[in-house]
Amino acid sequence: MTESPSRQVLERLRAVDWADDLAASDHANSRALLMREYLRRAALWARAYGAEEAWPFFDIAERVDAEVPTPADVAAELEEALSGLAPASLKRTCRAAVRWAALRDARDDLPAELPDPFEPLLLFYERGGGYYLEEYLDLNGAMIRLGTVESNASATPFLTLAPATLDALDAEGQITYYAKVSEDHPRHKPRGIVRRRIDEDQTYDEAFTRNLRWEPTEYLRLYDLGHNEVDHVKITEIEAAAFIESATARILGSS
């Protein structure tokens, strides 16, 4: 018998190791992107339902349709699973994610133009536990500004949530991404991407290859010496993620 959507989310939350500081550190980059994407999606829902004052960590299902509850057995088991967790807003989001799953199961007329609000947050939790909310959002490996409803609603979407893509974004050090471009390969569809990582005063240049991993490259060094004809432009993490996910789908699809 297939588990209900609310129970599926409950089981995902039960499986989270909330004390795994090493995972949080290892996945600091992807977790920061996932949290920003949750904040963006929550802002869109808050704006659509007049809940700006409750943003960012609020029960979206309550605002959409308060008549749809979390199943009683699931709610009871969830409270047991959340015992001892902090802060209070973290527990609130876990309850909200489970209730959201129940709402989606009960209704098929939710606004299609608004994205699922909780999937990025669930992935965030699964990749290293929770957060602490003070002046900044402390993600236990990265810190980000909370911002406002409007600034988050207008942020660039981060839509590439496949685990392999998220893993490819996680690495030590300060990272700058570049796309190899030409007349036939513009920025949004580059020939390839490379990154420069600076970690503990060491510089590492790497290209994302057909082996679907980062491997050392001489491209940037040779370009600086005037030996490469292929040009490049600086891109964002989100653009790099889109290339990685597209390349992975293309290569695995052709294998």
N, C-alpha and C positions, 0 to 999 in steps of 0.2 A: 504494500500500500504506500502510495506517494505521500511524503510528509507535506503538511500545509506550508505555504510560503512563510508564515510567521514563525513556525517551528524551524524551518531551514535557517532563518536569520538567527534565531536563538542558538542553534547548534554552532553556527559560525562564531558567535560571540563567546560561547562556552570554550571554544578551541583556542581563543586568544591567550597568549602568555603575556599578561599585563606587566610582568616584572622583567621582561627580556630586554634589558638595556643594551645588550650587544646587538640584537636585531635592530633596535631603534637607531643605533649609531650606524650600522652597516647600510640601512635603508634611508638615511637622512634625506638624501636628495629627492627620492621618489615620494617619501612621506610628506615633505614640504609641498610638493606639487599636488598631491592628493588632498591635503588639507585646504590648499588654496582653491581647488576645484569644488570641494564641498562648500566652502564659504560662498563661492560664486553661485552655485546652484541654490543654496539656502536663501541667498539674497533675492534671487529671481522669484522663488516661492513666497518669500516674505512680502515682496512688493506686490505680487499678484493678489495676495489675500489680506493685505492691510495689516501685516504682522511685523512691520519694521521694528517696533519697540521690543519684540521678543527675540529677534535675530541676535546671534547666529545659531545658538544651540537650543532649539525649541521643537515642540511636537507639531510637525507640519500637518500630520493627519488630523489632529484636533482642529486645526484651522480650516481644513478642506471639508471634513465631514465628521463632526463630533459623535454621530450616532453609531459609528463603526468602532467597536472596542477590540482590544487584544483578547484572544480567547483566554478564558480564566485559567486553564491549566498551564498554558504557555506563560502567562503573566506571573503566576506563582513561581514557576521554575526560573524565570528570568530574575526575579528578585533574589532568589537564592544565589544565582550565579553572580549577581552584582554586589553581593555583600562585601563590605570592606573596601570597595573601590572609591577613588576620589579623582577629581573634584565632583561636586554634585552635578555639574553640567555634563560630565562624561556619562554618568548613569542616565541622565535625562535623554541624551542622544541615543543610548542603547535601547531604552524603552520606546523612543520615537521611531527608531529603525524597525523594530519588531512590529509596532502598530502600523507603520507605513506598509509593510508587507501584507498585513491583514486587510488594509484599505484597498490596495491594488488587487487583491484576490476578490474583494467584494464588489468592486466597481470597475467597469470597463470604459468609463466616460471621463477619465481624468484628462486634463489639458495635454494634448499631444505635443504642444510646442515647448513644454517645460520638461527638463530632464529629470531622471530619477535622482532624488536629492541625496540618498544615503549610500549608494554603492561606493563612491570615492572614500567616504568616511569608514565604511566597513573594511575596505582594502587598507586604509591607513592603520586601523587597529590591528589587522592581521599581520602587518609588516613591522610590528614593534611596540604594540600597546598604545597607551593613551597620551595625555598632554596635561599641561598645567597652564591656567589662564591667569596672568598677572598684567603688567603693562604691555607685555608681548605674549604671544602664544608660544610657550616653551614645549617643543615637540620631543624633548629628550634626545637631542642630536642636532637640532636646528631650531632657530627662533624666527618667527615671522610677525609682522605687524597685523593686527586684526583688521584695521581699516574701517570703512563704513559700508552700509548697505549699497549705496550708489557706486562706490569705488569697486566693490566686489562684483556687483551685477554687470559692470562694464568691462571686467577683466577678460583677457584672452582665454577662451575655453581650453581645457586640457582633456581631450577625449580619448587618448590612446592609453587604455587601462589594462592591456594584456600583461600578465605577470612577466613575460620575457622582456617586454619593452621597459617595464618598471625596473627590472633587474639591471638592464643595460645602462640606465641613468645613474645607478648608484656606484660611486667610486670616491676614493679619498682625494682631498685637495681642492684647490680652486680650479674650476673647469671652464674653458671657453670653447664653444662649438663653432665650426665653420662648415659651410656647404661649398662643394666644388661646382662651379657654375660655368656656363658657356651660352652661346646664342641658342643652342638647341636644348639646353638644360638650365632653365631659370631657377631662381631661389626655391620656388615651391616644388620643383621636381629636379633636384640636383643629380649630378653624376655620382656623387657619394658624399659622405660627411667625415670629417676628422675632428679631433678634439685635442686641446693642449691642457694637460693637468700639471699644476705646480703643487707639489706636496713636500713639505719639509725642505724647501729650497732646491728640490730636484724637479726638473722639467721632463714630462713624458708626452710625446706626440703619438697619437693612436688613431687608426682608421677603423671604421666599422666595416667589416669585410663580408664576403659571401659565406664565410664560415659562421656568420651571425654572432660575432664577438669582436671586441676591440683588440687590435693587434698593432704592434709598433709600426710606425711609418716615418719615412724621411721626407715626406711631401713638404711640410711647412719649412723645414730647414733648407731644402733645395730651392723652394720658392724664394726664400729670403736671399739666397745666393744668385737668383736670376736664372735658375736651370729648369724651371717648370713653366710650361705654356698655359696650363689650366689655371684659371683664376679661382678665387674663393671669396666668400663674404661671411661675416660674422652672423650667426643665427642664435635663436633662443633655445632653451631646453625643450620647449614645447614643439618647436619646429624639428629639432633633432629627434624627438620621440615619434613624431609623425613619419619621418623617413625610416626610422628603425622598424616601426610596425608595418609600413608598406613593403619594405625590403624583405622582412621576415615572411610576410604572406606570399610575396611573389616567389621567393626562393623555395619555400616549403611546398608551395603549390605546383612548382615545376619539377620537384624532385620525385 
